[in-house]
Structure formats: C-alpha cells, structure tokens
Amino acid sequence: MDLSILISCFKYLSMGIAIGIGVAGPALGLGMVTKTIIESIARQPEAEKQVSTYFYIGAGLIEACAIYALLVVILMAFVVK
C-alpha cells in the first residue's frame, strides 16, 4: 500500500471524527438549554419574552461552535495535503 493512500485515509478518518465531536457538543448543549428554557417558561409564563430573547442569543452562539468545527473540517479537506 502506498504511503500517500494511507495518509489520505487517515485524513478522511480524522475529518469524520472532527466533525462528529465538533457537532456533538453543541447539539447536546442546545438540547439542554432548550429543556431548561421550556421548564422556566412553564414555571413563569410572564417571563417568556425575556427568556426567549436570551435563548435566541445563546442558541446562535452555540451554533457558531458547530460552524467553526465545520470550518476546520473544510480546511482539513482542501488545505492539508
């Protein structure tokens, strides 16, 4: 087996692992935050507007982490030889 083929295989394997781990963290975090938001709105319905505003800001920041992981994988695909 040629060394370049082996390096290419490890590159694709590491890309899969990187996107898997990079997306799993934000997915779990967003799920936990959503659960907490729903519970807090159920306890205090009058605070829904303020809580949902903070939720949208937090969800955007959490999704930014997943987008950064995708950016790293794209860089691995096209820059790393």
Buried (B, 14 or more C-beta within 10 A) or exposed (E): EEEEEEEEEEBEEEBEEBBEEBBEEBEEBBEEBEEEBEEBBEEEEEEBEEBEEEBEEBBEEBBEBBEEBBEBBEEBEEEEE
